[in-house]
Amino acid sequence: MKDCIKISCLALMVLLLASCSPDPVTGYEFMMDTQCSITVYERGDEAFIDGTFQFVRQLASRLDRYDESSEIFRINAMAGREPVKVTGQVFELISRARDLCEDTDGLFNILMGNISDLWGFTSAEPHVPSDEELAELTAAADISNLVLNEEDQTVYIADEKASLDLGAIAKGYASQAAADYLRSQGVEKAVINFGGNVYCIGTRPDSSPWRVGIQNPDTEYGGYFTTVEVSDCAVVTSGGYQRYFIQDGVRYHHILDPATGRPADSDLASVSIICEDGALADALSTACFVAGADKAEELCRKFGVSALFLTQSGEVIRI
């Protein structure tokens, strides 16, 4: 997988996805709580983009845990009561995510929904929960409480205090699904960006790699401290700078350590995972951030992915 990437570090580089293609077509849509864009090159046709967004929209609607009609909402509503039958695609994603929870020794955990809600990062009034509240919900988030029945295609959460949240893998999975859909339609060159989950199909029209900027945590959106050049790869970046609040002078970011239920005390400011599997890249970017630099390097080598870490002290580590 590492052959798909070449890293170029610059003091400042503007993200460059434009090309000499005469008629690239770009579409935008807000979904999965983020701004999404798809740009198709050479076969620039809005129909390809509209069809892809429709495909992804259907997937996203099944995964939205706040939507009462979604499969994830129903699973959470029936926690501690009974299994819920789901569609094959949703079962596949949950099964894959559970495997990654186990393979990362719990650094990635999809049963953290109630803990995240307790902090209220997406609410108008985020706050620091009590130790007692966190201890109770963290114990319930043990991944052994997620019971899957492959034959019946059912999902069951054994503890009613646990809640399924696929937010740390859904956008990566969706970007991969969008890429696969576009390829099935004959598209050979395209760039998908789902809120920082980037998937590049093929190469640029001049056959050079796509260049994707890595956000500088110390600047506003659009400031990049480096770029990566890729073809047929996902690039997913996670960092504590993306969503946070300040209480009593202390900054609390949204990437929670499953072991404590608190924001991960990481020596990393930013983690970027580069590989051909969008779902894996998304999940590992979170797991590596929680793990910290040393353990994160071990994880990347275990999964055979390329990575770029920016430490809190400003050191850039390439895997």
N, C-alpha and C positions, 0 to 999 in steps of 0.2 A: 504493500500500500504506500510505503514512503516514497516510492518512485514518482508519485503524482505531484510532488511538492518541491518547490525551491523557495527558500526564504531569503528575502532581501531586506536588511535593516537600514533605515535611513533616519536622519534626525527628524525630518518631517516629510510626510508624503500624503498627498491628497488621493483618496480612493479613486481609482480610474477603472470604470467598467464600460466607458464609451469606446467605440471603435470606428473603423472606417466603413462599416456596413452602411449601405445607402439608406435602407429603410428598416431599422430596428423598430419594433413596436413594444411599448411598455404599458402595462395595466396596473392599477392600484386598487386595493380593497382593504378595508379595516375589518379584521377578524382575528380570533384567538387573542383578543385584547392587545393587538398591535397592528401597525401599518405594514401591509404586505405588498410586495411588488413582484412582477414577473416581466422580464424583457426577453423577447424572442428575436433572434437574428437570422438573416438570410431567408428564412421562411416566415418573415414578419407578417402575421395575420392575426387580427384581433380575435378571430374565432378560436384559435388555439388557446389564447389567454383566457377568454371567457369560459371555455370548456374546462380549463384547468381549475379556475377559481370555483366553478360550480362543483367540481369533483372534490376539491379540498373543503369547501363549505359544508358539504354533506358529512365529511369525516369530522370536521370540527364540531358540528352540531351534536354528534354522538359523544364527544369527549368533554363537553362543557359541564363541569360539575355544578354550576349554578343554574343551569337550564333544566327545569322540571321535566322536560320531555326527553332529556338525554339519557343514555345508558349509564353513564357514570353517576348521575344524580340518583337514578333508581338503585344502583348498587349501594350507594352510601345510605339511602333512605332505608334500605333493608338490612343494614349492618346489625349483626347480632340476632337476626330473625330468620332469614332464609336466603338461599342462593338466587341469583338473577341470571336468566338466560340472555346472552348478548349475541350480536352479529359476529361473524367470523373474523372480520378485520379488527374489531375492538378486542376480541379475545386474543388474537395474535399479538396485538400491541401490549396488552396487560401481561400476557405470558412472557413476552420478551423483556418487559420492564422488571418483572419479578426476578427473572434470571439475572439481570444486571444488578439488582439489589443484592442478591446472594454472591455474585461474582466480584462485587466491589466491597465485600465484607460490611455491608450496611452503610457505606458512605453515600450511596445513592438510595433513596427510600421513597416509595410512592404512596405510603400510608400516612403522610404528614399533613394532610389537608386541614384537619381540625387544629393542629398546632400553628400552622400558618395563619388561619383565621383568628386564632387567639391573639396573635401579634397585631393583626389588622393592617398589614402592609398596604392593602388595596383600599382600605376604608378611609373615611374622612378623619378618623380619630385613632391612629395607631398608638399602641401603648405597650409597655413592658409587662408581661404577665407575672404572676407570683410563682415562686419556686414550687409550691404545692400543685398549682395548675399544670405546670410544665411536666412535673414528675409523673402525674397521672396519665397525661396524654402521650408522653414519650414511651411509657411502658406499653400502652395499647398499640403503638405504631410498630410493634415487632412484626417483621414481614411474615412470620409464621402464621399470623392471623389472616393472611390472604390465602384463601383456599380456591383452587381452580380445578374444574372438572372438564378435561379435554373432550371426553366422549359426549357429554351433555352440553358443552359450550356454556358453562355457568361460572359465575364469579360470586364468591361469598366472603364477607368480612366477618370474622368470628367475634370480634369485640366491637360493641356498638360505639365505643369511644374513639375508634379509628375511622379514618376517612380517606378515600382514594383520591389522589391528586396527581394527574399526569402532566402537570405544567412543566416539569423539567425534562420531558422527553417528547411531548406532543408536537411542538413546532419543528423539531428535527425530523421526527417521523413524517410529518406532513410535507416538509420540503422534499424529503426523499420520495414520497408518494407522488408529489407534483412532478418531480423530475422523471420518474418512471412513466407517468401518464404522458408527458410531453414526448418522451422517446417513442412511446407506443404510437404516437401520432406522426412520427417521422421527423420530429424536431431534433436537430443535431447540435445547435448552438443556442444556449439560453442561460440566463442568470435569474435565480429565484432568491428573493430575500424576504424571509418571514421574521421580521423584528430582530435582525442580527443573526438569524440562522440562515446562512447563505449556502446555496447549492449551485455550482457552476457545471453546466452540461457542455461537453466537448471543449473546444478552444475558441479563442476570438477568431473572427473571420480572416485575419491575416495569419492564422495558425499559431500565434503566440499564446502563452497561457493567460488566463484571466488573472487580474491583480485585485486582491481584496485587502482593504485597509483594516488594521486592528486598532480599535478605539483606544485613545489615550485616556486612562481613568481620571486624569487631572484636568481635562479640558471638556468643553461642551461637545455635543454630538457633532461629528464632522472633523474632529481633530484626531489624527492617527499617528502613532509612534513607530509603526512599521507596516509592511505589507507582506502578504504571502502570495505566491504565484501558483495557481492550481489549474488542473483540468480534470473534469469528471470527478469532482470532490466536493464534500461539504466542509464548511469552515464555521465552527460554532464557538462563540466567545461568551464566557460568564465572568462576572465580577461583582464585588460588593458595592460598586459605584452605581449600579443600574437602578436600584430601588432601595430607599432607606428613609429613616426618620431620625430626628434628634430629640432626646428627652433628657432634661437636666444636664445638658451639655455633653451627653454621650451619644455617639452615632451608632445606630443599629441597622445593619443591612439585612436583606431578605433571604440570603442563602443560609439555611438553618443546618446545624449539625444534628443528624438524627440521634446521636448519642445523648445530647443534652437538651435538644429543643430550642437552643439559643443560636444566635448568629455565629457562624463558624469563626473561630479564632485562628485565622489562616495567615501565614506569612506571604501569601500570594495576593496581588492586587487584581490580576487578570489571568484567565486561563483560556487559551484557544486550542481547540482540537481539530485536526485536519485528517479526514479519512473519507472513504467512499460511502460509508454508512451514516446517513444523517441522524438516525435515532441514536446510534452508538455515540456519535460525536456530541450530541446534546446531553445525554446522560453522563458521559465521562467528564464533560466540562464542569458539571456540578460536583461530581464525586472528587475530581482532582482539586477543585477549589477548597472543598471541605478537608481533604487529606493534608494539604500543605505540600511544599515543594518536593521533599524527599520521597514520601509515599506516592505522590502523584507521578513522579518519574517511573516508579516501579509499576504503577497501574498502566501507564502508556506503553511500556515495554511488554507487559503481560498481554495487552490487547492488540499490540502491533500497530499502533497509530502514531502519527506525527503530532507534535504539540509545540506551542510557544507559551512560556510562562513569563509574566512580569511580576517580580517580587515587590513587596512593600518598600524595599530599599532601592528599587529602580533597576535591579539586575534583570537582564533578559536571558532566559534559559530555553534552549532549543532541544527538543527530543526527536 
